[in-house]
Amino acid sequence: MNTQSAPTRLFMKGGSLFRSVLFLFTLALLSACVRTGTLKTSLPGSPISYDQSWKAALRTGLIHYEQIAISDKEGGFFQTTWKMHKVGIIIGTPVRRSRLIGHLSKKTPFHLDLTMEQEAFTLELGRWVSDPPDEKRFSEIVRSAQAQMRSR
């Protein structure tokens, strides 16, 4: 005679159903906690020439970041260096960093996709991890880029 309850028997017999449900529940919880470290937008077409638009895009990157790390005018791609943002009180450790990436989606009229990536340094892991970007800062960059491409 078996005195174990039905759920215990299910778990003891391999419990594939129970483990599957537990696994899916855990996976759902973990995926809900994952935060993306990027914001993306497409700028509307610019009425100025490709050369002027490209220069305006690079100028926008340089206004908000120290330097352009990669620039490929023919391929329509640029990426800034990481910019450190000190947030909180951790002496000697930059807490967040971000960079701007521009990718040409259409040459005529000039359409540029902008992406802002942000990472945070965790002392627990000792490495950089994705962190939700500052939407206010990204909005300022987008407005700046639109103004640069209208005025030149």
C-alpha positions in Angstrom: 0.0 0.0 0.0 1.3 3.4 -1.0 0.8 6.2 1.6 2.4 9.1 -0.4 0.2 11.8 -1.7 -0.4 12.2 -5.5 1.9 15.3 -5.8 4.7 13.5 -3.9 4.3 10.4 -6.1 4.4 12.6 -9.2 7.6 14.3 -8.1 9.2 11.0 -6.9 8.5 9.2 -10.3 10.6 11.7 -12.1 8.1 14.5 -11.7 8.6 15.6 -15.3 5.3 17.6 -15.3 6.1 19.2 -11.9 9.7 20.0 -13.0 8.5 21.4 -16.3 6.0 23.7 -14.7 8.6 24.8 -12.1 11.2 25.4 -14.8 8.8 27.5 -16.9 7.7 29.5 -13.9 11.4 30.2 -13.0 12.2 31.1 -16.6 9.2 33.5 -16.7 10.3 35.2 -13.5 13.9 35.6 -14.8 12.9 36.9 -18.1 10.7 39.5 -16.4 13.7 40.7 -14.5 15.9 41.1 -17.6 16.4 44.8 -18.5 17.6 45.9 -21.8 20.4 48.4 -22.1 19.4 50.0 -25.4 17.1 52.7 -26.7 16.6 53.1 -30.4 14.9 55.6 -32.7 14.8 56.5 -36.4 15.3 60.1 -37.3 13.0 61.5 -40.0 14.5 62.2 -43.4 16.8 65.2 -43.7 16.4 67.7 -46.5 20.1 68.4 -46.7 22.7 66.5 -48.7 24.2 63.2 -47.6 27.6 64.7 -46.9 26.1 67.5 -44.8 23.8 65.1 -42.9 26.6 62.8 -42.2 28.7 65.6 -40.8 25.7 66.8 -38.7 25.3 63.2 -37.3 28.9 63.1 -36.3 28.7 66.5 -34.8 25.8 65.4 -32.7 27.8 62.4 -31.4 30.7 64.7 -30.5 28.4 67.2 -28.7 27.3 64.5 -26.3 30.3 62.1 -26.3 34.0 62.8 -26.1 35.0 61.1 -29.4 33.9 59.0 -32.3 35.5 55.5 -32.0 34.3 54.1 -35.4 33.2 56.1 -38.4 32.4 54.6 -41.8 30.8 57.2 -44.1 30.4 54.8 -47.0 28.8 52.1 -44.9 26.8 54.7 -42.9 27.9 53.7 -39.5 29.4 55.4 -36.5 29.9 54.6 -32.8 31.2 56.9 -30.0 33.5 55.9 -27.2 32.0 55.0 -23.9 31.1 58.0 -21.7 31.3 57.4 -17.9 28.4 58.7 -15.8 29.1 58.8 -12.1 25.9 58.0 -10.2 25.7 57.2 -6.5 28.5 57.2 -4.0 31.1 54.6 -5.1 34.6 56.2 -4.8 36.8 55.6 -7.7 34.4 53.4 -9.7 32.3 54.7 -12.6 28.9 53.4 -12.0 27.3 53.8 -15.5 28.6 54.2 -19.0 26.8 54.9 -22.3 27.6 55.2 -26.0 25.8 56.3 -29.1 25.6 54.3 -32.3 24.3 55.7 -35.6 23.4 53.5 -38.6 22.2 54.7 -41.9 18.9 53.2 -42.9 18.4 55.1 -46.1 20.8 57.3 -48.1 18.4 59.5 -50.0 16.7 61.2 -48.2 19.1 60.7 -45.3 17.5 58.5 -42.6 19.6 57.6 -39.5 18.8 55.1 -36.8 20.2 56.1 -33.4 20.9 53.6 -30.6 22.0 54.5 -27.1 23.6 51.6 -25.1 24.1 51.8 -21.4 25.8 49.5 -18.9 26.2 49.6 -15.2 29.1 48.2 -13.2 28.2 45.8 -10.5 30.5 45.2 -7.6 28.8 41.9 -6.9 29.7 40.5 -10.3 32.8 42.6 -10.9 31.7 43.4 -14.5 29.6 45.6 -16.7 25.9 44.6 -17.3 23.1 46.0 -19.4 21.3 48.9 -17.7 18.2 50.8 -19.0 19.4 54.0 -20.7 18.5 57.4 -19.4 15.5 58.3 -21.6 15.9 62.0 -20.8 19.5 62.1 -22.1 18.5 60.1 -25.2 15.7 62.5 -25.9 18.1 65.4 -25.7 20.5 63.7 -28.1 17.6 63.0 -30.6 16.5 66.6 -30.4 20.0 67.8 -30.9 20.5 65.5 -34.0 17.2 66.7 -35.5 18.2 70.4 -35.0 21.7 69.8 -36.5 20.2 68.2 -39.6 17.6 71.0 -40.1 20.0 73.9 -39.7 22.9 72.9 -42.0 
